Amino acid sequence: MEIIIACEKCGKENTINSINLKKADLHDAERNCVRVTYYACDDCGHKNIVQYDDVETRGIYSKVEHIVVKCMRKRIKNETVSPKDKKKQERLSKQLKRKREALEKQFSGKELYMDDGKIFS
């Protein structure tokens, strides 16, 4: 799957896919850890952060992924998918979205550092 996103710095439209999307484990000045998903602009090289995750959001995502796979297996076997599973997936997906939005507010605009102490830019 490919999507087109404009660079925050220069405005050039970049085609984003699983090949040019990268992840990095970073921390802020208070040593709060976060994993960012980003892409580098084809034109200016600016690293544009797409998503913030921490241990909690990765755990929630893992649960959502498990439920989705479970439902897909049931559909392939022509079995009915439990309404309970659907509701649980929806609840966890909303929770994941809220947590990621909170992380974005917390870390957006802050200087983030790599493990070697260099600023992520």
C-alpha positions as CSV (number, residue, x, y, z in Angstrom):
1,M,0.0,0.0,0.0
2,E,1.3,3.5,-0.8
3,I,0.1,6.9,0.3
4,I,1.2,10.4,-0.6
5,I,2.2,12.8,2.2
6,A,3.6,16.3,1.9
7,C,6.9,17.1,3.7
8,E,6.4,19.4,6.8
9,K,9.5,21.4,5.8
10,C,9.5,21.8,2.0
11,G,6.0,20.7,1.1
12,K,7.1,18.2,-1.5
13,E,4.8,15.3,-1.9
14,N,6.4,12.0,-1.0
15,T,5.1,8.5,-1.8
16,I,5.2,6.5,1.4
17,N,5.3,2.7,1.6
18,S,6.7,-0.1,3.8
19,I,10.1,0.3,2.1
20,N,10.8,4.0,3.0
21,L,9.0,4.0,6.3
22,K,11.5,3.6,9.1
23,K,11.4,3.3,12.9
24,A,13.7,4.6,15.6
25,D,13.8,4.3,19.4
26,L,14.3,7.7,20.9
27,H,14.0,9.6,24.2
28,D,13.4,13.2,25.3
29,A,15.5,15.2,27.8
30,E,13.6,13.6,30.7
31,R,14.6,10.1,29.4
32,N,10.9,9.3,28.4
33,C,11.2,6.6,25.7
34,V,9.3,6.6,22.5
35,R,9.5,4.7,19.2
36,V,8.8,6.9,16.2
37,T,7.8,5.9,12.7
38,Y,9.1,8.3,10.1
39,Y,10.1,8.9,6.5
40,A,12.8,11.0,5.1
41,C,11.8,13.6,2.4
42,D,13.0,12.7,-1.0
43,D,13.9,16.4,-1.7
44,C,15.2,18.0,1.5
45,G,15.9,14.9,3.6
46,H,13.9,16.1,6.6
47,K,12.7,13.3,8.8
48,N,8.9,13.6,9.1
49,I,7.4,11.7,12.0
50,V,4.3,9.8,11.2
51,Q,3.5,8.0,14.5
52,Y,4.6,7.8,18.1
53,D,4.5,4.6,20.1
54,D,5.6,3.4,23.5
55,V,5.5,0.1,25.3
56,E,1.8,0.5,26.1
57,T,0.7,1.3,22.6
58,R,2.7,-1.5,21.1
59,G,1.0,-3.9,23.6
60,I,-2.4,-2.6,22.6
61,Y,-1.6,-2.9,18.9
62,S,-0.5,-6.5,19.5
63,K,-3.9,-7.3,21.1
64,V,-5.7,-5.7,18.2
65,E,-3.6,-7.6,15.7
66,H,-4.3,-10.9,17.5
67,I,-8.1,-10.3,17.4
68,V,-8.0,-9.3,13.7
69,V,-6.1,-12.5,12.8
70,K,-8.5,-14.6,14.9
71,C,-11.5,-13.0,13.1
72,M,-9.9,-13.6,9.7
73,R,-9.3,-17.2,10.4
74,K,-13.0,-17.6,11.4
75,R,-14.1,-15.9,8.2
76,I,-11.9,-18.2,6.1
77,K,-13.5,-21.2,7.7
78,N,-17.0,-19.7,7.2
79,E,-17.5,-19.5,10.9
80,T,-19.3,-16.6,12.5
81,V,-17.2,-13.9,14.2
82,S,-18.2,-13.2,17.8
83,P,-19.8,-9.8,18.3
84,K,-17.7,-9.8,21.5
85,D,-14.5,-9.9,19.5
86,K,-15.8,-7.1,17.2
87,K,-16.5,-4.9,20.2
88,K,-13.2,-5.7,21.8
89,Q,-11.4,-4.8,18.6
90,E,-13.3,-1.5,18.3
91,R,-12.6,-0.6,22.0
92,L,-8.9,-1.4,21.7
93,S,-8.6,0.4,18.4
94,K,-10.1,3.6,20.0
95,Q,-7.9,3.2,23.0
96,L,-4.9,2.9,20.8
97,K,-5.8,6.0,18.8
98,R,-6.3,8.0,22.0
99,K,-2.9,6.9,23.4
100,R,-1.1,7.7,20.2
101,E,-2.7,11.1,20.1
102,A,-1.6,11.7,23.7
103,L,2.0,10.7,22.8
104,E,2.0,13.0,19.8
105,K,1.0,15.9,22.1
106,Q,3.6,14.9,24.6
107,F,6.5,14.6,22.2
108,S,5.6,16.8,19.3
109,G,7.9,19.8,19.1
110,K,10.4,18.4,21.6
111,E,14.0,17.6,20.9
112,L,14.3,13.8,20.7
113,Y,17.6,12.0,21.2
114,M,19.0,8.8,19.9
115,D,20.8,6.3,22.2
116,D,24.2,7.9,21.4
117,G,23.0,11.3,22.6
118,K,22.7,12.8,19.1
119,I,19.6,14.9,18.3
120,F,17.1,13.1,16.0
121,S,16.6,15.5,13.1
